[in-house]
Amino acid sequence: MPALTPTAPTVRLPRSLCRHPVLCPAADSTDREAAAVLVAHPEQGWSLLCNGLIVFEDTGDLLPDGRVIAPHRPV
């Protein structure tokens, strides 16, 4: 597999799956859920985003390092 070389001043995170011309937000940023969906399993209630984040339909998240973000539904 060839090594990735950045073509823009922004450097990709090593674990990022993002291959878009405009990079998606990192999994540890506050706007992490704005990343593009790579795999969607609505029948199971989850989706994998290109930053490695798994989002669940109950609005909870699983970060790539295994940390859990509790559901954050609007009140």
Phi and psi in degrees as GROMACS dihedral restraints (atoms count N, CA, C in turn):
[ dihedral_restraints ]
;  ai    aj    ak    al  type     phi  dphi    fc
    3     4     5     6     1   -71.0    20    10
    4     5     6     7     1   148.5    20    10
    6     7     8     9     1   -70.3    20    10
    7     8     9    10     1   145.7    20    10
    9    10    11    12     1   -81.9    20    10
   10    11    12    13     1   133.3    20    10
   12    13    14    15     1  -119.6    20    10
   13    14    15    16     1   129.1    20    10
   15    16    17    18     1   -66.2    20    10
   16    17    18    19     1   138.7    20    10
   18    19    20    21     1  -104.8    20    10
   19    20    21    22     1    -7.4    20    10
   21    22    23    24     1  -125.0    20    10
   22    23    24    25     1   167.0    20    10
   24    25    26    27     1   -62.6    20    10
   25    26    27    28     1   -19.7    20    10
   27    28    29    30     1   -79.5    20    10
   28    29    30    31     1   134.5    20    10
   30    31    32    33     1   -99.5    20    10
   31    32    33    34     1   135.1    20    10
   33    34    35    36     1   -76.0    20    10
   34    35    36    37     1   147.3    20    10
   36    37    38    39     1   -71.9    20    10
   37    38    39    40     1   143.0    20    10
   39    40    41    42     1   -58.1    20    10
   40    41    42    43     1   -34.2    20    10
   42    43    44    45     1   -88.8    20    10
   43    44    45    46     1    -1.9    20    10
   45    46    47    48     1   -70.2    20    10
   46    47    48    49     1   139.2    20    10
   48    49    50    51     1   -96.2    20    10
   49    50    51    52     1     1.4    20    10
   51    52    53    54     1   -70.8    20    10
   52    53    54    55     1   124.5    20    10
   54    55    56    57     1  -124.0    20    10
   55    56    57    58     1    17.7    20    10
   57    58    59    60     1   -80.5    20    10
   58    59    60    61     1   155.3    20    10
   60    61    62    63     1   -59.7    20    10
   61    62    63    64     1   -38.0    20    10
   63    64    65    66     1  -103.9    20    10
   64    65    66    67     1   118.3    20    10
   66    67    68    69     1   -67.8    20    10
   67    68    69    70     1   141.9    20    10
   69    70    71    72     1   -76.4    20    10
   70    71    72    73     1   158.3    20    10
   72    73    74    75     1   -64.5    20    10
   73    74    75    76     1   150.3    20    10
   75    76    77    78     1   -67.8    20    10
   76    77    78    79     1   157.6    20    10
   78    79    80    81     1   -65.6    20    10
   79    80    81    82     1   -22.7    20    10
   81    82    83    84     1   -97.3    20    10
   82    83    84    85     1     6.3    20    10
   84    85    86    87     1   -87.8    20    10
   85    86    87    88     1   163.1    20    10
   87    88    89    90     1   -69.5    20    10
   88    89    90    91     1   -25.2    20    10
   90    91    92    93     1  -100.0    20    10
   91    92    93    94     1    29.2    20    10
   93    94    95    96     1   -55.7    20    10
   94    95    96    97     1   -31.0    20    10
   96    97    98    99     1   -76.6    20    10
   97    98    99   100     1    -2.9    20    10
   99   100   101   102     1   -84.1    20    10
  100   101   102   103     1    -2.8    20    10
  102   103   104   105     1   -67.4    20    10
  103   104   105   106     1   158.2    20    10
  105   106   107   108     1   -71.8    20    10
  106   107   108   109     1   146.0    20    10
  108   109   110   111     1   -80.3    20    10
  109   110   111   112     1   126.5    20    10
  111   112   113   114     1   -93.0    20    10
  112   113   114   115     1   -45.7    20    10
  114   115   116   117     1  -135.0    20    10
  115   116   117   118     1   128.3    20    10
  117   118   119   120     1  -119.1    20    10
  118   119   120   121     1   131.6    20    10
  120   121   122   123     1  -129.0    20    10
  121   122   123   124     1    71.9    20    10
  123   124   125   126     1   -61.4    20    10
  124   125   126   127     1   -28.6    20    10
  126   127   128   129     1   -67.9    20    10
  127   128   129   130     1   -22.2    20    10
  129   130   131   132     1  -104.2    20    10
  130   131   132   133     1   -10.3    20    10
  132   133   134   135     1    85.9    20    10
  133   134   135   136     1    24.6    20    10
  135   136   137   138     1  -147.4    20    10
  136   137   138   139     1   161.1    20    10
  138   139   140   141     1  -141.6    20    10
  139   140   141   142     1   146.8    20    10
  141   142   143   144     1  -101.2    20    10
  142   143   144   145     1   125.3    20    10
  144   145   146   147     1   -95.3    20    10
  145   146   147   148     1   160.8    20    10
  147   148   149   150     1   -70.0    20    10
  148   149   150   151     1   -10.4    20    10
  150   151   152   153     1   -91.6    20    10
  151   152   153   154     1     8.1    20    10
  153   154   155   156     1    90.4    20    10
  154   155   156   157     1    -1.8    20    10
  156   157   158   159     1   -78.9    20    10
  157   158   159   160     1   138.2    20    10
  159   160   161   162     1  -106.5    20    10
  160   161   162   163     1   122.7    20    10
  162   163   164   165     1  -108.6    20    10
  163   164   165   166     1   139.6    20    10
  165   166   167   168     1  -108.8    20    10
  166   167   168   169     1   154.9    20    10
  168   169   170   171     1   -65.5    20    10
  169   170   171   172     1   -18.1    20    10
  171   172   173   174     1   -83.4    20    10
  172   173   174   175     1     8.2    20    10
  174   175   176   177     1    77.2    20    10
  175   176   177   178     1     9.7    20    10
  177   178   179   180     1   -82.0    20    10
  178   179   180   181     1   160.3    20    10
  180   181   182   183     1  -132.8    20    10
  181   182   183   184     1   153.6    20    10
  183   184   185   186     1  -123.2    20    10
  184   185   186   187     1   116.4    20    10
  186   187   188   189     1   -76.4    20    10
  187   188   189   190     1   157.3    20    10
  189   190   191   192     1   -58.8    20    10
  190   191   192   193     1   -26.9    20    10
  192   193   194   195     1   -86.5    20    10
  193   194   195   196     1     3.7    20    10
  195   196   197   198     1    97.1    20    10
  196   197   198   199     1    -6.8    20    10
  198   199   200   201     1   -70.1    20    10
  199   200   201   202     1   149.8    20    10
  201   202   203   204     1  -109.2    20    10
  202   203   204   205     1   135.3    20    10
  204   205   206   207     1  -105.8    20    10
  205   206   207   208     1   120.0    20    10
  207   208   209   210     1   -63.3    20    10
  208   209   210   211     1   154.8    20    10
  210   211   212   213     1   -52.4    20    10
  211   212   213   214     1   138.4    20    10
  213   214   215   216     1  -130.7    20    10
  214   215   216   217     1    65.5    20    10
  216   217   218   219     1   -74.0    20    10
  217   218   219   220     1   145.4    20    10
  219   220   221   222     1   -65.9    20    10
  220   221   222   223     1   145.5    20    10
